[in-house]
Amino acid sequence: MEILVYGTINSVSLALMGLGFAMVYGISRVPNFAHGALYIICGFVTWTLLQKLGLPYGLAIVLSLAFNGILGILMYRLVLIRVRGMNISEIISSYAIGLAILEGLRYGGFRGMTYTLPVFMEGMVVIGGVPVDYHRLVMVVIGILLVAGLWLFTHFTKLGLALQGMAQDERAALMLGIDSDFMAMLAMGFGAVLAGVAAITILPLGNIVVESGYHVLIMSIAVCIVGGLGSWMGAFFAAFIIGYAQILSVVFMGSHFQMVVALLAIILTLILKPSGLFGQQKELEDRV
């Protein structure tokens, strides 16, 4: 029962981490290697608004998510639009932005274990004999609602359908009058907001440290590669595969094997099925 409960919680947290990365790549085909930095900076901005300016928690969350969205848009308009379509340059430039943000935070004094966010709800409940705190249950609910909301948004709104059209066939979308760069810019903004939602939801369970940005980036890449680059629903299902595998590794081998599981998932996927579970990239036999 512990494996079932905490496997689900871990899987939802991985899905929250990876959804923003998957959405940005799926729509714009830009691998946003600053995703982990956007995750961390949202946590630090929320902490600053809450502790230094004394704003209410809800208002601090809204303002930090808005800040993240604007930052994502500026990243695309000022830098990534100039290298879009140049695969290596996209990776290098986005990673350089993320590195500058993370190390800038460290240089600015945001280091150590003193930065924490309050949980949404105090207390705990027992599920099947397993004690679970309320915040983790809220995190699961937020994850499910977020995925459901994204599906409804991309299937029943004009903007969502335009984004979905871009993800399916950019050339056809251009022929229908959809502005490719504008959609990619919006995708970066949405992806940054999703990274912020993940941070606001997950960070209260621990401390806000710069190193978490690198961890989130690796986990997001693992989820997206296993699920299939470009498929955010694939990333959601892959999060459950990796999430349960990590919990099983903790139970039978130790907590230090969690990252090993994620890296092993990347390697095995690239060897056995490079396109991922739901990806649409050509396999080796199709390219030869």
Protein Blocks (a to p, Z undefined) as FASTA:
>chain_A
ZZmmmmmmmmmmmmmmmmmmmmmmmmnopacfklmmmmmmmmmmmmmmmmmnopafklmm
mmmmmmmmmmmmmmmmmmmmmmgoilmlmmmmmmmmmmmmmmmmmmnopgcjkbccddfb
gcdddeehiacdfklmmmmmmmmmmmmmmmmmmmmcfklmmmmmmmmommlmmmnopafk
lmmmmmmmmmmmmmmmmmmmmmmmmccdfklmmmmmmmmmmmmmmnoghiaklmmmmmmm
mmmmmmmmmmmnojklmmmmmmmmmmmmmmmmmnojmbcbdcfklmZZ
